[in-house]
């Protein structure tokens, strides 16, 4: 991934049931280039919780066929996840020419070469970019 600084485009807080705070999200982007989401956790989640949520949202967003097609990549994620607590961060970046990279507290943990999977995984948090450059969030906000 490039060394160019990305612009902070949006911030949001994810909640369950509208009031249980889960994590804060910062969205960084350059038009037509690299995009990143940084999740700063507000509560504890096990690696199993993270994997279960990933699979559930990925299937809701893309269908069972996509889960089957990207089983190897989703298994890589499951193996890479570690428990999180308040203050821990996962950052995920995509680049049209370089796939996707997941970092845990700024340390790389898994890289995806497949551009299609990289984009689909990002859509767990950012469904798409609106014309003004702001994200259409893929989660319920507080």
N, C-alpha and C positions, 0 to 999 in steps of 0.2 A: 504494500500500500504506500501511497505517496507521502511525502513529507509536508505537503501543503496544509496549512491550517484551515480547518473547516469552520464555517459560520454556525453559531448557535441559532437555530431556526425556531425552536419551540421548547416549552417545558410543560410537564403535566404530572399529576399524581394519580396513580392507579389505585382504585378501591374495589373491594368486594362488597356487594350489597349496598353500595353507595356510601358507606361510612367506615368500613374496616380498611385502614390504610395499608397498602402492600409495598409499593415502591415509588420513587420519583423517577421520571424519565426526562432526559435531555436529548434533543434531536439535533444533530449536526449535519450539514450538507453543503455541497457545491453543486450548482446546476449541471446536470448531465454527467456527474462524476460520483465520487465517493460519498457515501452516506453512513452515518453512525447513530446508534442509540446507546445511551449509557443509563443503566438501571442502578439506582442507589437504593438498596433494600432498607425497609423501615421495620422489618420483623424477621423472625427466624423461619427458614424453610429448609427442609432436608433435601438432599440430592434427589431422592425419590419424588418429593413434592414437585421439584422443578421439572423433572422428566415427565411426570404425569400431566402437569399443566401444559408443557410443550406439546405433547402428543395430542391432548384434547383440543387445544386451540388450532394446531396445525391441521388436524382432520376437519374441524369445523370450517376452517378457512378454505381448505384446498380439496377436501374429499378423501375417501378411503383409498382410492386409486393412487393418489399422490403419496400417502403414507406408505403404501406398498412399494411404489417406485423408488422412494428415498429411504427405504428401511436402513441401508448401510450408514447413511449420513445421520439419521436419527439415532442410531445405535452409537455412533461416535459421540454425539452430544450426551447421551445417557452416561457414557463412560467418562466424559470430561466434567460433568457437573459435580460440584462439591457443596456441602451445606453452606448456607449464608445466614448472616445475622445483621442487625442494624449497622449501617455504615459500609457493609461489603458492597462491591460493585462488579457487575458484569457489563462489558461493553461489546457491542457487535457492530462490525463495519462491513459494508459491501462496496465493491468497485466493479463497474461493468467489465473491466479487463482482467480482474484478479480474483473473482469469487468472493468469499466471505471469511472473516476472521473473528473468532470469539476470544475475548480477553477477560481474565479474572483479576481484578485489582491491578490493572495495567500489564499483566503478564499473559502472553499468548497461551491458549490452552488447546484450541483446535482450529484448523483451517479447512475450508471447503473450496475445492477447485471448480465445482459445477456452478456456473452463474445462475442457472434457473433455481437450483435449491437455495443458493445464497439469498436470492431475492425473495423467495417464498418464506424463508425463515425470518427475514426482516419484517415481513407482513404480519407476523404475530403482534408486533407493536405499532407498525406504521403501514396501514393498508395501501395508501398511495399518497402522493404529493398533490396538493391542490394547486391551481394555477398561480396563486400568490406565493407559492413556495412553502406554505405551512402544511403540516402533515394531517392526514385523516387518521386519527388514532384507531388502533385495533383493540382497545380495551376500554372499560368503563372508568371514567374519571370521577374524582370526589366532588 
